[in-house]
Amino acid sequence: MGQHSSASAPIYCGVPQGSVLGPALFSLYMLPLGLIFRKYNISFHCYADDIQIYLPLKSDVTASLQPLFNCLHEVKIWLSHNFLTLNENKTEIIVFGSHTPLDQLADALGPLASYLSPTVRNLRVFLDGSFKLEKQVSTVVKKNSFYQLRQISKAKPFLPLKDLEKLIHAFITSRLDYCNSLYSGLQHSSLLWLELIQNAAVRLLTGTRIHEHITPILAKLHWLPVKYHIDFKILLFTFNILNNLAPSYLSELLHSYNPNRALRSSNHRLLAQPRTRMKSRGDRAFASVAPRLWNNLPVHIRTAESIQSFKSRLKTYVFTLAFDSV
């Protein structure tokens, strides 16, 4: 306090909570876990004390899961030796895209079957095994946005228009935009719910009546419709990847198009388009969506030299696509 400070104390294990360097130090402390995961060929992703591990399931589910059991056993030993414990109350297992019956999966998982869940929450996003994102959309629309719109409507009489718009962006638009690249290829019925929230926000802001067409109002406000905002976000990620501004786990998903013979389009920064088998899954993957959207961009946008220039050109282009008929 003031000019006085407490005496220093050496730290022999763990990381001081609440410190600025806490997350970085904890990540360093947990580095040996990565060696264990790699030993069993298990993919993983760490964010502070949250750890996700990924394992492909083959036709022989029991044999596929054996490396997972061995890995978890060694992880628990390491945690015990390093004064850490696995929080089993927050441990969840989800199976993506598998046609294996749940009862068969439960038998193969054995003691881990109790952690099997139809949906899991990852960084405030609800994921389900078929990637329909129904619970995620329902949460954004019904539990969050409608409630916030009702609260904002009560404050509307006391706020200038500019402040009301800022409030809507802070509490509504931010929720529609959060992780919205996951919504690419989503069922039309789910996208309609998201559009309904955006339209309701526009009507609240402008006083537009329910029977009036909303698209011209969106254009006047310079608000991109939900679908186009999703594409905008994916293309922004793609630009960052191609300019070494994205993490490696995203960069590894995209590959430049290299034709067998010299073509005039060789210097147009095109991406290779992978083949997919299923529209409901493969076509929605970032590795498939990003090249498709990117290759359809005009050359002057793909060859932009800075992020500011790219965003400006891209927004103009997407805005034209969205409101060309208005």
N, C-alpha and C positions, 0 to 999 in steps of 0.2 A: 504494500500500500504506500503510495507516494514515493519517497526515496528508499523505502525499506523493502527488502525482498526476503523470501524464505530461504532457508539453507538448502543447498543442492543435495540431491541423493542419487547415488548410482542406481541404474536400472539393469538388472541381470536377466530379466525375461519379460515378455509382453510389451505392450505399447501404451504410453500414457493417453488416456481418453480425453477428448476435447482439445487436443493440441493441433496446431496447424499442420504439422507433419504427420499426424496420426494415420491417415489413410495410406500415405506413401510408405511410412515405416511398417505398417501392418502388412502391406503388399510384399515388402522385402522379407518380412518375418515368415510369410506363407510361401515363399518361393520354392522350398523343397517339395511342396505338394505337387507342383507341376512335374517334377521328376517321377513321382509315383504314378501319376496319370499317364505319362508318356511310356513308362515301363510296360503298361498293360494296353497300349495303343488306344487309349480313351481320350476323345477330344474334350476340351474343357474351356470354360470362360469364367474369369474371376472379376468381381467388382467389390473391392474392400473385403468384407466378411461374407459376401454372397458368392457361392460357387455353383456353377452349372456344369454338369458332365453329360456327354452325348455318346450314345452307343448304337450302332446300326443293328437291327434284328434280322437274322436270316431265317430260313424255313425251319431250321432246328433251333427253336427259341431257347431251350434249356442250355444248349451248348453256347449260344450267343451271349448268354448272361453270365457264364462262368467267369470271364475276365472281370466283370463288374463286381462280383462277389469277392474275388481275390483282391481287387483294388481297394474296395471299401474296408476290408479287413486290415490291410496295411495302412490305410489312411487313419483308421481309428487308433492303431498303435502309435503312429507318428503324433497324432493330436494329444494322446495321453502323455507321451514323453515330453511334449512341449507345452504343457499346462493349458491345453485347450480341450473343449468338448464339442461334440457334434450336437447341434440343436435339433433333436428328432421331432420336436413339435412343429418345426417349420420346414421339415423335409417332405418333399412331394415328388412323385413319379408320374410322368405322363407319357403315353405312347402315341406317336404321330403316324398317321397314314397306314396303320396296320390293319389287315383283315383278320388277324387272329382273334378268336373269341376271347372276351375278357376273363372268363373262368379259366381258360387255358393259360392265359398270361398270368393270372393270379397263382395258379399252381406252379408255374415256372419261377415266379418271383419268390415263392416261399415266404420267409419272414418279412420280406419287403413289400408283400402284397397289400399290407395295411396302408402303405403310403401312396398307392395307386389312386389317381384322381382324374376325373374327366376334364377338368380345367385347372390351370395353374396361373398364378399371377407373377409376372416378370416385369419389374420396373413399372408397376401400376397398369400393366396391360394384361388382360385375361386372354390366355391362349387355350384352345381346345384341340383335341386330337385330329379333327378334320379341317382345322383352320377356317371354320365358318365365321368365327369371331362374333357369334351371336351374343354371348354374355358381355363381351367388351362393348359392342355397340349399344346394347341395352343399358349398360352402366353409364356410358357417356351421355346417352339421350335422356333416359327416364330418371336416373338417380342423381345426375349431376346438372345437366344443362337446363332441363325444365324447371328444376328448383331454383337455379340461379336466375333464370329469366323472370320468374315470379318475384324474386327479391329485387331485381333491378327495376322492374316495372313500378315498384313502390317508391323508388328513389327518382324516377324519371321526372316528376314535376319540379324537382328541386335542382336539376342539373342542366347546364348548357349543353347544346347538341354535341360539341366536340368532346366534352367530358363524358357524356353518355356513351359515345362511340368507343372511347378508351376503356370504359368499364365493360362494355360488351366484348371487346377484344381480350381483355384480361381474364374474364370469367367464362366466356363462351367460345370465342375463336381459338383460344389457346387449347381448349379441350378437344375441339374438332381437329386441330393441327397436330396434337401430340401423337407421335409415332404413326402418323396417317399414311405413311408409305406402305404399311401392312394392309391397308384397305384396298390396294390395287387388285382388280379382278374380283372384288367382293360381289356377292349376289345383289342384284338390282334392288331387291326389297330392303336390304340392309342399308345400301347407299341412300335410299329414299328417306330413311329415318334421319340420317345425318343431314341431308338436304333440308328436311323439315325443320330441324333446329336452326340452321342458318337462315332459312326464310323467316322463321318466327323472330329471330334477332333483328333482321332487316325491317320487318313490319313494326317491331317495337321502337326501333330507332327513328324510322321515318313516318310512322303513323299510317303506313299503307294499309288499305282495307283488304280483307281476306279474299275478295273476289278479283282484285287487281293482279295483273300479271307481274311476277316478281323479277324476271330476268332484266328488264330495262332499269330497274332500281339497283340491282347488283352492278350493272355496268356503270351507272352514274356514280355509285360509291367506290368504284374500282375494286370491288370484292370479287375474287375468282370463285366460281362455283366449286363445290366440294370435290367433284371428280377431277377438275383441272388443277386444283390445289394439290391433289395426290400426285399427279403426274409431275407437277412443278417440283415437289420435294424429291422425287426419285431422280429426276434429271439433275438436280442440284447435287445430290449424292454422287451421281455419275461423274460430273465435272470435277468434284473434289478427288475422286479416285484417280482419274486420268491425270491430275496435276499433283499427285503425291500429297494430298491433304486429308487422306482418310486412313483409318487403321488397316493393317494387313489383312484381317479376316474379311474385310469388304473388298479390298483390292484383288484378292485371289479369285474372286468370283467373275471378274471381267477380263476379257482378252481382246487385244486388237485384231482387226481383220487384216490378214496377210494373204492377198491373192497369189496364185501360183505364177502368174505372169504380170508384168507391169501394166497398170491401168491408170487412167487419169484421176480416178477416185482414190488412189493409194494414199494421197496426202490429205484426205478429207477427214481423218480421225474417225473412221468407222470402227465398229465393234463386231466381233464374231457373234453370230446368233446361234445358240445351242439348240439342238433338237429336243423336243419334249413330247411325251406320250399322252398326258392328260391335261385338258384345259383347266380343270378345277384345281389342279395342284401344280404341275410342272410349268404351265404358262403363267402362273401367279408368282413364281419364284423370282427373286431379284435378278438372278443371273439370266433370266429370260426376258423379264419386263424391261430392264434398263437398256440392253442393246436395241430392243425394238423401238422404244421411245427415242433413244439417242440417234439412231440411224435415220429417223424420220425428220430430224431437225434440219433446217437450212444450214448450209455450210458456214455462213458468217457467224452463226451462233456456236456451232461446234468448235470453231477455231478462235473463239474469244480468248484473249491473253490474260485476263484477270477475272477474279470472282465477281467484282463489281460490274464489269462490262457484261459478263455472262448473264448475271441476274437481270440486268436492265433489258438486254435483248430478249431473254427468255420470257420475261413477264409481258413484254409487248407482243411477242409471238403468240403466247398462250392466251392472252387477253383477246387477240384477234380471232383465234379459234373459238373461244367461248362465246363471243358476242358478235360474230360476223353478220348474223342475220338480224341483229337488233337495229 
